[in-house]
Amino acid sequence: MTTTTRRTVPGLAAATLAGALLTGCSTQDESDPAPETTETTASPASDGPGIAVSSTAEREPTDGDPETFTGDVEIQPLYDPNDASTGGAGQVTFQTGARTAWHSHPAGQRLIVTDGTGWIQEEGENRITVSAGDVVWFAPGVKHWHGATDGEAMTHIAVQDTIDGNNAEWMEHVTDEQYLDQA
């Protein structure tokens, strides 16, 4: 039996305001003469600064939740959705043998492998080996898992968007037999 757990991203309520940031068009009375020059000004996306920098010290790493990961996993948050973007990302380090549970993403997911060697697998397909420098795309709704190999750690940056408060649907754990199956 498959169990699905919905996980949400903090601060998503602000992301739903993105539509409200669109500016409307103004109309000119036809009896007024056309202006000689037109000035266009850009409005900031929020009341905050135009540039925001978060230091590593502001983003505490956490251990992977045992409900959604197997083995020793560390997650370093990089950025969360905000009032102008539904995207979020984290750097995830899997020690040898560590992996995600089966899951999917409503808007898809991109992995950028930055260190080591790992395995990825779509349900019903062959396992694929990935290494530093590889970039992986999982289409929306594709059930998959990813993690380190049984002989080497792997780090990747995971990038995904949030739809309706959800960026992942978590399912059952990948069994040791599934993890080690080369088919």
C-alpha positions, 0 to 999 in steps of 0.5 A: 500500500502506498502512503502519501504525505503532503509537505509544504514550504514555509512562506508559501502564502506570500508566493500566492500574492505574486499575481497581485504584483502585476500592474494594470494599464492606464488609459488616456482620455482621447480628448487629451493630447498625447504626451511628448515623452513617455516615462516608464518606471519599474515598481519593486516586486515587494516593499523589501530591498531590491537585492537580498543576500542570505549568508550560510550562517542564516540558513541552518542545515538540518538532518533528513527527516526519517519519514522521507529519507533513509540513511545519513542525509543533511539538507542545507536550505538555499532559498524558499518561495517568496512573494515574487517566485514559487521556486525553492532550492536546497543542497542535499548531501547523502552519505554512502547508502542514503537516499530519498523515499519514493516521491514526485513533484507537482511542478517537476524537479531539477537536480544539479549534482555537485559532488560524488556519485549517486543513483536516480530512478524513475519507477519502472525504469532502470537505475541511472548513475549520476556524477558531479556536473550532471543535471537531472530533470524529473517531469511533473508527477514522475515517481522517483528516488535519488541518493548516494551509491552504496560506495560513495557519497553524493551532493546535489542541489534540488530545485523545485517550484510549489503549486497550491502549497505543495512541492513534493508528494512523499510516498513509501521508502525505497527498500534495500532490495529496490535500492540495490537492484540494477535493473 
